[in-house]
Amino acid sequence: MDFNVKKLASGAGLFFTRAVQFTEEKLGQAEKTELDAHFENLMSRADCTKNWTEKIYRQTEVLLQPNPSARIEEFLYEKLDRKAPSRITNGELLGQYMQDAAKEFGPGTPYGSTLIQVGECERRLGAAEREFLQTSAISFLTPLRNFLEGDWKTISKERRLLENLRLDLDACKTRLKKARLAEAKAAMAPDFQETRPRNYVLSASASALWSEEVEKAEHELRVAQTEFDRQAEVTRLLLEGISSTHVNHLRCLHEFVEAQAAYYKQCHFHMQELQKELGRLPNAFALNSTHSMAAAGSAAEGISSPVETDTLKIEEVQAPATGTRKAKVLYDYDAADSSELSLLADE
């Protein structure tokens, strides 16, 4: 129990000393040990790498899974160390709906047979998308996440430790400076005209006391300098490893591009095959267009077509008993000249 209390008190004192040093540095009342330019460049490069890697990772997640709810679900499963359930893609779901609709409309009808072909193509596109998502997650997203959650956390931890040791080093420098000033002041002859008792201490005794303080402060400074230098070397090696991280991410980027190109190539192939299949199916639009063109040609030659014989002629419409005729306007119409009427829908 005593050990824990002493350890807690020591930790609290160390934290207070660092806080005082940090505050005095911000106020310009204490000197700060500056790192060399190469080290500063390494830290700036590391921060830049972390920031842009995080943005690329987040946006790639949005690209591969636009649904935020699905992303949150996958994140929770990952944190719980459980495998996320297999989720059907939108293309596969659309293809299933089209094929189910074809069964209801009749697979032998032009619309039903076309739905079957398009639905099968959509299912293939959905399967290709699922494969692309899995490949991209393994080859691109996982390395980026490993850097952010692994290497970068280690770098951040060592940098915080380096900053704490730097504060301890500067605090030791401040104590040594104050001890030397006090030693120099004590070496001077005491002022016996001063009425305060603390000025009546013998000069030799005070000088010896402050000499011990100076030696103690110098020893603490040497220890702090050694620890700071060792930690600076460890941190520098980790920061220089960012170059290897760039090489690794470059390889992953190439793999992501290859997976994306293969995915779009598959989609293009499936769409071309679908167009060929649709070209071989009977097209109701083509039949209707052929029938309309035949009817127009027959009318131009003065030959009555089946459509014309079945059409109700205006002469066959009998007038109401009142002697007037009524009609309902289907659409708005603006009169082109004085011989026409401007009408509104439903008049």
DRENFIPA-61199 format. One record per residue (C-alpha): residue number from 1; residue in one letter; chain; x, y, z. Coordinates in pm, 1 decimal, padded with zeros to 6 digits. Each point is the difference from the previous one (the first is absolute). Last residue first. Example, Ala and Ser with C-alpha at 12.3 -4.5 7.8 and 13.67 -1.06 7.14 Angstrom:
! residues 2
{2; "S"; "A"; {01367.0; -00106.0; 00714.0}}
{1; "A"; "A"; {-00137.0; -00344.0; 00066.0}}
This chain:
! residues 347
{347; "E"; "A"; {-06366.6; 02073.2; -06919.9}}
{346; "D"; "A"; {00221.2; -00263.4; 00163.3}}
{345; "A"; "A"; {00324.0; 00156.5; -00130.5}}
{344; "L"; "A"; {-00020.4; 00361.2; -00108.8}}
{343; "L"; "A"; {-00104.9; 00130.1; -00340.5}}
{342; "S"; "A"; {00099.0; 00274.2; -00242.7}}
{341; "L"; "A"; {-00240.4; -00005.7; -00293.6}}
{340; "E"; "A"; {00081.9; -00001.7; -00369.2}}
{339; "S"; "A"; {-00099.7; 00217.6; -00300.0}}
{338; "S"; "A"; {00165.3; 00306.1; 00150.0}}
{337; "D"; "A"; {00350.1; -00151.3; -00029.5}}
{336; "A"; "A"; {00231.2; -00261.2; 00159.4}}
{335; "A"; "A"; {-00223.4; -00048.0; 00300.0}}
{334; "D"; "A"; {00180.6; -00121.0; 00312.4}}
{333; "Y"; "A"; {-00090.8; -00348.5; 00118.6}}
{332; "D"; "A"; {00000.9; -00152.4; 00350.4}}
{331; "Y"; "A"; {-00051.2; -00376.2; -00002.3}}
{330; "L"; "A"; {-00285.3; -00251.3; 00018.4}}
{329; "V"; "A"; {-00289.0; 00228.3; -00086.6}}
{328; "K"; "A"; {-00336.0; -00170.0; 00052.4}}
{327; "A"; "A"; {-00256.2; 00000.3; -00282.5}}
{326; "K"; "A"; {-00368.5; 00082.6; -00025.1}}
{325; "R"; "A"; {-00226.6; 00003.4; -00303.9}}
{324; "T"; "A"; {-00325.4; 00188.4; -00029.2}}
{323; "G"; "A"; {-00336.5; -00087.6; -00157.9}}
{322; "T"; "A"; {-00164.3; -00067.2; 00333.0}}
{321; "A"; "A"; {-00057.6; -00363.4; -00089.6}}
{320; "P"; "A"; {00373.5; -00065.5; -00014.4}}
{319; "A"; "A"; {00170.9; -00020.4; -00341.4}}
{318; "Q"; "A"; {00077.5; -00338.2; -00143.8}}
{317; "V"; "A"; {00357.9; -00101.3; -00064.1}}
{316; "E"; "A"; {00023.0; -00206.4; -00317.2}}
{315; "E"; "A"; {00104.4; 00297.8; -00209.1}}
{314; "I"; "A"; {00306.5; 00053.8; 00223.0}}
{313; "K"; "A"; {00135.4; -00342.1; -00091.1}}
{312; "L"; "A"; {00088.2; -00259.9; 00265.2}}
{311; "T"; "A"; {00318.1; -00180.9; -00100.8}}
{310; "D"; "A"; {-00026.7; -00371.7; -00077.3}}
{309; "T"; "A"; {-00001.5; 00049.8; -00375.4}}
{308; "E"; "A"; {00297.5; 00235.2; 00026.4}}
{307; "V"; "A"; {00210.9; -00241.7; 00201.4}}
{306; "P"; "A"; {-00077.3; -00282.7; -00236.2}}
{305; "S"; "A"; {00138.7; 00211.9; -00283.6}}
{304; "S"; "A"; {-00193.8; 00166.1; -00278.2}}
{303; "I"; "A"; {00197.5; 00046.6; -00317.7}}
{302; "G"; "A"; {00019.1; 00353.7; -00133.0}}
{301; "E"; "A"; {00370.8; -00028.6; -00078.6}}
{300; "A"; "A"; {00095.1; 00245.9; 00278.2}}
{299; "A"; "A"; {-00228.9; -00184.2; 00240.4}}
{298; "S"; "A"; {00174.1; -00328.2; -00079.0}}
{297; "G"; "A"; {00341.8; 00153.9; 00064.3}}
{296; "A"; "A"; {-00110.2; 00144.0; 00334.1}}
{295; "A"; "A"; {-00137.5; -00336.0; 00108.5}}
{294; "A"; "A"; {00320.5; -00175.2; -00098.4}}
{293; "M"; "A"; {00206.3; 00255.8; 00193.0}}
{292; "S"; "A"; {-00218.8; -00050.0; 00306.9}}
{291; "H"; "A"; {00038.4; -00379.1; -00015.9}}
{290; "T"; "A"; {00375.7; 00025.5; -00037.8}}
{289; "S"; "A"; {00019.3; 00238.1; 00297.7}}
{288; "N"; "A"; {-00215.8; -00228.2; 00212.0}}
{287; "L"; "A"; {00215.4; -00300.8; -00086.2}}
{286; "A"; "A"; {00321.0; 00192.5; 00071.4}}
{285; "F"; "A"; {-00131.8; 00115.1; 00336.4}}
{284; "A"; "A"; {-00104.0; -00356.0; 00088.2}}
{283; "N"; "A"; {00353.4; -00121.6; -00060.4}}
{282; "P"; "A"; {00049.3; -00369.4; -00061.0}}
{281; "L"; "A"; {00334.5; -00106.5; 00159.4}}
{280; "R"; "A"; {00323.0; -00034.8; -00200.4}}
{279; "G"; "A"; {00105.8; 00361.6; 00045.7}}
{278; "L"; "A"; {-00064.0; -00030.3; 00373.1}}
{277; "E"; "A"; {00256.7; -00279.3; 00021.2}}
{276; "K"; "A"; {00261.7; 00204.5; -00185.3}}
{275; "Q"; "A"; {-00064.0; 00300.2; 00224.8}}
{274; "L"; "A"; {00035.6; -00221.3; 00306.1}}
{273; "E"; "A"; {00332.8; -00137.2; -00121.3}}
{272; "Q"; "A"; {00127.6; 00355.9; -00042.1}}
{271; "M"; "A"; {-00120.4; 00087.9; 00349.4}}
{270; "H"; "A"; {00175.4; -00303.0; 00151.3}}
{269; "F"; "A"; {00328.3; 00087.2; -00173.4}}
{268; "H"; "A"; {-00014.3; 00363.1; 00112.8}}
{267; "C"; "A"; {-00066.5; -00104.0; 00360.6}}
{266; "Q"; "A"; {00288.8; -00245.5; -00009.7}}
{265; "K"; "A"; {00233.8; 00268.3; -00132.1}}
{264; "Y"; "A"; {-00123.4; 00239.2; 00268.0}}
{263; "Y"; "A"; {00089.4; -00252.2; 00270.4}}
{262; "A"; "A"; {00337.9; -00086.3; -00151.8}}
{261; "A"; "A"; {00089.3; 00371.0; -00013.8}}
{260; "Q"; "A"; {-00103.1; 00047.7; 00363.8}}
{259; "A"; "A"; {00205.6; -00299.6; 00112.8}}
{258; "E"; "A"; {00302.7; 00125.6; -00194.2}}
{257; "V"; "A"; {-00039.9; 00348.8; 00146.5}}
{256; "F"; "A"; {-00018.9; -00142.9; 00352.9}}
{255; "E"; "A"; {00309.1; -00212.5; -00059.6}}
{254; "H"; "A"; {00191.2; 00304.7; -00119.5}}
{253; "L"; "A"; {-00108.5; 00190.3; 00310.7}}
{252; "C"; "A"; {00118.3; -00284.0; 00221.5}}
{251; "R"; "A"; {00345.5; 00019.3; -00157.1}}
{250; "L"; "A"; {00009.0; 00376.6; 00059.6}}
{249; "H"; "A"; {-00117.0; -00052.2; 00358.2}}
{248; "N"; "A"; {00298.4; -00228.6; 00063.6}}
{247; "V"; "A"; {00245.8; 00246.5; -00152.2}}
{246; "H"; "A"; {-00150.8; 00286.8; 00199.6}}
{245; "T"; "A"; {00025.8; -00203.0; 00319.9}}
{244; "S"; "A"; {00364.6; -00071.0; -00073.2}}
{243; "S"; "A"; {00058.2; 00375.7; -00018.2}}
{242; "I"; "A"; {-00189.4; 00041.7; 00327.5}}
{241; "G"; "A"; {00269.4; -00216.9; 00162.4}}
{240; "E"; "A"; {00210.0; 00314.2; 00041.6}}
{239; "L"; "A"; {-00246.9; 00106.8; 00267.0}}
{238; "L"; "A"; {00051.1; -00323.0; 00193.1}}
{237; "L"; "A"; {00377.6; 00038.9; -00014.1}}
{236; "R"; "A"; {-00025.9; 00361.2; 00117.7}}
{235; "T"; "A"; {-00220.5; -00098.7; 00292.9}}
{234; "V"; "A"; {00253.2; -00254.2; 00123.3}}
{233; "E"; "A"; {00285.9; 00249.0; -00041.8}}
{232; "A"; "A"; {-00193.0; 00273.4; 00183.5}}
{231; "Q"; "A"; {-00072.6; -00245.6; 00282.0}}
{230; "R"; "A"; {00370.6; -00070.2; 00046.7}}
{229; "D"; "A"; {00088.7; 00368.8; -00012.9}}
{228; "F"; "A"; {-00271.8; 00088.4; 00253.0}}
{227; "E"; "A"; {00105.9; -00273.5; 00240.8}}
{226; "T"; "A"; {00362.6; 00111.8; -00017.1}}
{225; "Q"; "A"; {-00090.0; 00368.0; 00042.2}}
{224; "A"; "A"; {-00220.5; -00078.4; 00301.1}}
{223; "V"; "A"; {00280.9; -00198.1; 00165.4}}
{222; "R"; "A"; {00252.7; 00277.5; -00067.5}}
{221; "L"; "A"; {-00242.9; 00264.8; 00128.2}}
{220; "E"; "A"; {-00070.3; -00194.6; 00316.7}}
{219; "H"; "A"; {00375.7; -00019.6; 00066.1}}
{218; "E"; "A"; {00041.2; 00373.3; -00065.4}}
{217; "A"; "A"; {-00290.6; 00078.1; 00235.0}}
{216; "K"; "A"; {00159.2; -00209.5; 00275.6}}
{215; "E"; "A"; {00336.4; 00168.2; -00049.5}}
{214; "V"; "A"; {-00163.0; 00343.0; 00007.2}}
{213; "E"; "A"; {-00192.0; -00086.3; 00315.3}}
{212; "E"; "A"; {00321.1; -00118.0; 00166.2}}
{211; "S"; "A"; {00164.9; 00326.6; -00096.9}}
{210; "W"; "A"; {-00301.3; 00180.0; 00143.3}}
{209; "L"; "A"; {00064.9; -00145.7; 00340.9}}
{208; "A"; "A"; {00373.9; 00063.9; -00015.0}}
{207; "S"; "A"; {-00060.2; 00366.2; -00089.4}}
{206; "A"; "A"; {-00251.0; 00040.2; 00279.9}}
{205; "S"; "A"; {00244.4; -00144.0; 00254.2}}
{204; "A"; "A"; {00285.3; 00221.9; -00119.4}}
{203; "S"; "A"; {-00211.6; 00318.9; -00004.9}}
{202; "L"; "A"; {-00122.0; -00037.7; 00352.7}}
{201; "V"; "A"; {-00371.2; 00045.5; 00036.1}}
{200; "Y"; "A"; {-00092.1; 00349.2; 00121.1}}
{199; "N"; "A"; {-00212.5; 00077.0; -00307.9}}
{198; "R"; "A"; {-00270.7; -00242.4; 00113.0}}
{197; "P"; "A"; {-00045.8; 00204.6; 00320.5}}
{196; "R"; "A"; {-00154.8; 00305.7; -00174.6}}
{195; "T"; "A"; {00149.8; 00329.5; 00136.8}}
{194; "E"; "A"; {00227.5; 00066.0; -00299.4}}
{193; "Q"; "A"; {00301.0; 00214.2; 00101.7}}
{192; "F"; "A"; {00193.4; -00324.6; 00036.9}}
{191; "D"; "A"; {-00006.7; -00049.6; -00378.5}}
{190; "P"; "A"; {00158.4; -00338.2; -00054.9}}
{189; "A"; "A"; {00324.2; -00014.5; -00201.3}}
{188; "M"; "A"; {-00051.1; -00155.7; -00346.8}}
{187; "A"; "A"; {00032.8; -00372.4; -00041.2}}
{186; "A"; "A"; {-00369.4; -00035.2; 00079.0}}
{185; "K"; "A"; {-00093.7; 00201.0; -00310.5}}
{184; "A"; "A"; {00216.8; -00216.3; -00224.5}}
{183; "E"; "A"; {-00150.4; -00314.9; 00147.0}}
{182; "A"; "A"; {-00353.3; 00139.1; -00043.2}}
{181; "L"; "A"; {00069.9; 00078.7; -00365.2}}
{180; "R"; "A"; {00146.0; -00346.5; -00048.9}}
{179; "A"; "A"; {-00303.4; -00162.4; 00159.3}}
{178; "K"; "A"; {-00239.2; 00202.1; -00216.9}}
{177; "K"; "A"; {00178.7; -00108.9; -00317.5}}
{176; "L"; "A"; {00010.0; -00359.6; 00112.8}}
{175; "R"; "A"; {-00372.6; 00006.2; 00077.8}}
{174; "T"; "A"; {-00077.7; 00147.7; -00345.7}}
{173; "K"; "A"; {00214.9; -00257.3; -00177.6}}
{172; "C"; "A"; {-00171.8; -00277.0; 00195.5}}
{171; "A"; "A"; {-00340.4; 00138.4; -00106.4}}
{170; "D"; "A"; {00124.3; 00006.5; -00360.2}}
{169; "L"; "A"; {00093.3; -00367.5; 00020.8}}
{168; "D"; "A"; {-00328.3; -00097.2; 00166.1}}
{167; "L"; "A"; {-00195.2; 00185.7; -00270.6}}
{166; "R"; "A"; {00202.1; -00179.8; -00267.5}}
{165; "L"; "A"; {-00067.0; -00329.2; 00174.0}}
{164; "N"; "A"; {-00372.6; 00073.3; -00016.2}}
{163; "E"; "A"; {00026.3; 00093.0; -00369.5}}
{162; "L"; "A"; {00191.2; -00319.4; -00075.9}}
{161; "L"; "A"; {-00264.8; -00206.3; 00177.5}}
{160; "R"; "A"; {-00271.0; 00169.4; -00204.3}}
{159; "R"; "A"; {00198.9; -00071.0; -00317.6}}
{158; "E"; "A"; {00043.2; -00364.3; 00099.3}}
{157; "K"; "A"; {-00376.0; -00042.8; 00049.0}}
{156; "S"; "A"; {-00082.2; 00177.7; -00326.6}}
{155; "I"; "A"; {00242.2; -00220.9; -00193.6}}
{154; "T"; "A"; {-00149.1; -00315.0; 00153.5}}
{153; "K"; "A"; {-00351.4; 00118.7; -00076.2}}
{152; "W"; "A"; {00108.5; 00074.0; -00357.3}}
{151; "D"; "A"; {00143.5; -00344.7; -00052.1}}
{150; "G"; "A"; {-00306.1; -00187.8; 00123.7}}
{149; "E"; "A"; {-00346.0; 00154.8; -00033.3}}
{148; "L"; "A"; {00077.1; 00241.0; -00284.0}}
{147; "F"; "A"; {00248.7; -00229.0; -00175.0}}
{146; "N"; "A"; {-00220.6; -00307.9; 00038.9}}
{145; "R"; "A"; {-00294.9; 00199.4; -00134.5}}
{144; "L"; "A"; {00191.3; 00088.6; -00315.2}}
{143; "P"; "A"; {00115.0; -00359.3; -00045.4}}
{142; "T"; "A"; {-00360.5; -00128.4; 00047.7}}
{141; "L"; "A"; {-00161.1; 00246.4; -00240.4}}
{140; "F"; "A"; {00214.4; -00084.6; -00301.9}}
{139; "S"; "A"; {00057.8; -00371.7; -00066.5}}
{138; "I"; "A"; {-00254.3; -00156.8; 00234.2}}
{137; "A"; "A"; {-00283.5; 00252.8; -00028.2}}
{136; "S"; "A"; {00059.6; 00044.2; -00372.5}}
{135; "T"; "A"; {-00021.9; -00375.2; -00065.7}}
{134; "Q"; "A"; {-00319.1; -00038.4; 00202.9}}
{133; "L"; "A"; {-00167.4; 00297.8; -00164.1}}
{132; "F"; "A"; {00100.5; -00115.2; -00349.9}}
{131; "E"; "A"; {-00137.4; -00349.9; 00063.4}}
{130; "R"; "A"; {-00329.7; 00146.5; 00120.3}}
{129; "E"; "A"; {-00015.0; 00226.2; -00305.9}}
{128; "A"; "A"; {00054.8; -00294.3; -00234.4}}
{127; "A"; "A"; {-00284.2; -00186.0; 00173.1}}
{126; "G"; "A"; {-00224.0; 00305.5; -00037.9}}
{125; "L"; "A"; {00083.5; 00025.3; -00369.7}}
{124; "R"; "A"; {-00082.8; -00367.0; -00042.4}}
{123; "R"; "A"; {-00332.0; 00053.4; 00178.6}}
{122; "E"; "A"; {-00072.7; 00297.7; -00221.3}}
{121; "C"; "A"; {00063.8; -00212.5; -00308.5}}
{120; "E"; "A"; {-00240.8; -00267.1; 00123.0}}
{119; "G"; "A"; {-00263.0; 00266.2; 00061.4}}
{118; "V"; "A"; {00047.8; 00144.8; -00348.2}}
{117; "Q"; "A"; {-00056.0; -00340.7; -00161.7}}
{116; "I"; "A"; {-00299.1; -00092.0; 00216.9}}
{115; "L"; "A"; {-00154.6; 00345.3; -00037.2}}
{114; "T"; "A"; {00028.4; -00033.1; -00378.5}}
{113; "S"; "A"; {-00187.1; -00331.3; 00008.1}}
{112; "G"; "A"; {-00274.8; 00156.1; 00212.2}}
{111; "Y"; "A"; {-00040.4; 00308.2; -00218.3}}
{110; "P"; "A"; {-00013.5; -00199.7; -00323.6}}
{109; "T"; "A"; {-00244.8; -00248.0; 00154.9}}
{108; "G"; "A"; {00102.9; -00364.3; 00050.7}}
{107; "P"; "A"; {00139.0; 00060.4; 00348.4}}
{106; "G"; "A"; {-00344.1; 00103.7; 00120.5}}
{105; "F"; "A"; {-00073.4; 00321.9; 00186.1}}
{104; "E"; "A"; {00026.6; -00166.3; 00341.9}}
{103; "K"; "A"; {00308.1; -00208.3; -00080.7}}
{102; "A"; "A"; {00162.0; 00303.2; -00162.8}}
{101; "A"; "A"; {-00056.3; 00199.2; 00321.1}}
{100; "D"; "A"; {00201.3; -00257.3; 00196.3}}
{99; "Q"; "A"; {00279.3; 00026.7; -00255.7}}
{98; "M"; "A"; {00003.2; 00379.3; 00022.8}}
{97; "Y"; "A"; {-00005.0; -00003.2; 00380.5}}
{96; "Q"; "A"; {00294.0; -00242.8; 00012.7}}
{95; "G"; "A"; {00200.0; 00215.8; -00241.4}}
{94; "L"; "A"; {-00065.2; 00306.9; 00214.3}}
{93; "L"; "A"; {00121.1; -00184.9; 00311.5}}
{92; "E"; "A"; {00314.4; -00118.0; -00178.6}}
{91; "G"; "A"; {00074.5; 00354.7; -00117.2}}
{90; "N"; "A"; {-00059.7; 00143.4; 00347.2}}
{89; "T"; "A"; {00249.4; -00241.5; 00152.8}}
{88; "I"; "A"; {-00099.2; -00277.6; 00238.4}}
{87; "R"; "A"; {00158.0; 00026.2; 00345.1}}
{86; "S"; "A"; {00193.9; -00284.7; 00161.3}}
{85; "P"; "A"; {-00017.6; 00033.7; 00376.3}}
{84; "A"; "A"; {00288.0; 00183.4; 00172.1}}
{83; "K"; "A"; {00252.0; -00227.1; 00172.0}}
{82; "R"; "A"; {00046.4; 00076.4; 00367.6}}
{81; "D"; "A"; {00287.6; 00168.3; 00178.8}}
{80; "L"; "A"; {-00239.5; 00233.6; 00183.2}}
{79; "K"; "A"; {00191.1; 00295.4; -00148.0}}
{78; "E"; "A"; {-00032.6; -00151.7; -00348.4}}
{77; "Y"; "A"; {-00371.7; -00068.9; 00041.2}}
{76; "L"; "A"; {-00047.8; 00358.9; 00113.4}}
{75; "F"; "A"; {00190.4; 00138.7; -00299.2}}
{74; "E"; "A"; {-00198.9; -00218.1; -00243.2}}
{73; "E"; "A"; {-00324.1; 00133.1; 00147.1}}
{72; "I"; "A"; {00125.3; 00358.2; -00019.0}}
{71; "R"; "A"; {00090.8; -00048.0; -00366.0}}
{70; "A"; "A"; {-00342.5; -00152.5; -00073.9}}
{69; "S"; "A"; {-00170.0; 00297.9; 00163.1}}
{68; "P"; "A"; {00214.6; 00240.7; -00202.6}}
{67; "N"; "A"; {-00114.3; -00152.6; -00333.0}}
{66; "P"; "A"; {00249.5; 00106.8; -00268.5}}
{65; "Q"; "A"; {00210.0; -00318.5; 00045.9}}
{64; "L"; "A"; {00293.8; -00024.8; -00241.1}}
{63; "L"; "A"; {00016.5; 00372.0; -00073.9}}
{62; "V"; "A"; {-00072.8; 00102.4; 00359.4}}
{61; "E"; "A"; {00274.3; -00233.2; 00125.4}}
{60; "T"; "A"; {00235.0; 00145.8; -00260.5}}
{59; "Q"; "A"; {-00086.7; 00344.6; 00136.4}}
{58; "R"; "A"; {00092.6; -00100.9; 00354.8}}
{57; "Y"; "A"; {00329.6; -00163.1; -00102.8}}
{56; "I"; "A"; {00103.6; 00288.0; -00223.0}}
{55; "K"; "A"; {-00070.6; 00249.7; 00279.5}}
{54; "E"; "A"; {00191.5; -00205.3; 00258.4}}
{53; "T"; "A"; {00294.1; -00048.7; -00232.5}}
{52; "W"; "A"; {-00000.2; 00374.0; -00066.0}}
{51; "N"; "A"; {00024.5; 00091.1; 00369.2}}
{50; "K"; "A"; {00247.9; -00271.9; 00094.3}}
{49; "T"; "A"; {00237.6; 00072.9; -00285.9}}
{48; "C"; "A"; {-00005.4; 00375.0; 00073.1}}
{47; "D"; "A"; {00074.0; -00064.6; 00366.5}}
{46; "A"; "A"; {00290.0; -00229.3; -00093.3}}
{45; "R"; "A"; {00143.2; 00255.8; -00242.2}}
{44; "S"; "A"; {-00016.3; 00271.8; 00267.3}}
{43; "M"; "A"; {00169.7; -00230.5; 00250.8}}
{42; "L"; "A"; {00277.5; -00085.0; -00245.6}}
{41; "N"; "A"; {00047.2; 00366.0; -00089.3}}
{40; "E"; "A"; {00034.0; 00089.8; 00369.1}}
{39; "F"; "A"; {00263.4; -00270.7; 00044.1}}
{38; "H"; "A"; {00198.5; 00130.0; -00296.2}}
{37; "A"; "A"; {-00023.8; 00357.7; 00131.7}}
{36; "D"; "A"; {00148.6; -00089.0; 00339.5}}
{35; "L"; "A"; {-00216.9; -00007.9; 00308.9}}
{34; "E"; "A"; {-00029.8; 00308.1; 00217.7}}
{33; "T"; "A"; {00052.7; -00011.7; 00375.5}}
{32; "K"; "A"; {-00228.8; 00261.4; 00150.6}}
{31; "E"; "A"; {00103.3; 00293.2; 00217.8}}
{30; "A"; "A"; {-00227.2; 00130.5; 00271.2}}
{29; "Q"; "A"; {-00202.8; 00315.9; 00059.0}}
{28; "G"; "A"; {-00145.2; 00028.3; -00350.1}}
{27; "L"; "A"; {-00357.3; -00047.1; 00122.5}}
{26; "K"; "A"; {-00035.6; -00324.2; -00195.6}}
{25; "E"; "A"; {00332.4; -00119.8; 00136.1}}
{24; "E"; "A"; {-00104.3; 00090.0; 00354.6}}
{23; "T"; "A"; {-00316.2; -00202.6; -00039.4}}
{22; "F"; "A"; {00183.5; -00306.3; -00131.2}}
{21; "Q"; "A"; {00254.0; 00014.6; 00281.6}}
{20; "V"; "A"; {-00272.0; 00034.2; 00263.2}}
{19; "A"; "A"; {-00197.7; -00289.4; -00149.3}}
{18; "R"; "A"; {00312.9; -00215.6; -00017.3}}
{17; "T"; "A"; {00076.3; 00068.3; 00367.0}}
{16; "F"; "A"; {-00360.4; -00073.0; 00098.1}}
{15; "F"; "A"; {00005.4; -00332.6; -00186.7}}
{14; "L"; "A"; {00324.9; -00095.7; 00172.9}}
{13; "G"; "A"; {-00142.6; 00091.4; 00337.8}}
{12; "A"; "A"; {-00314.7; -00202.9; -00065.9}}
{11; "G"; "A"; {00207.7; -00298.6; -00108.9}}
{10; "S"; "A"; {00215.1; 00021.8; 00312.1}}
{9; "A"; "A"; {-00307.6; 00025.8; 00220.8}}
{8; "L"; "A"; {-00155.4; -00302.2; -00169.1}}
{7; "K"; "A"; {00320.0; -00200.8; 00034.8}}
{6; "K"; "A"; {00030.5; 00098.3; 00364.5}}
{5; "V"; "A"; {-00360.9; -00095.9; 00062.7}}
{4; "N"; "A"; {00041.7; -00329.2; -00184.2}}
{3; "F"; "A"; {00314.6; -00083.2; 00195.3}}
{2; "D"; "A"; {-00165.7; 00084.0; 00328.8}}
{1; "M"; "A"; {-00284.0; -00238.9; -00089.5}}
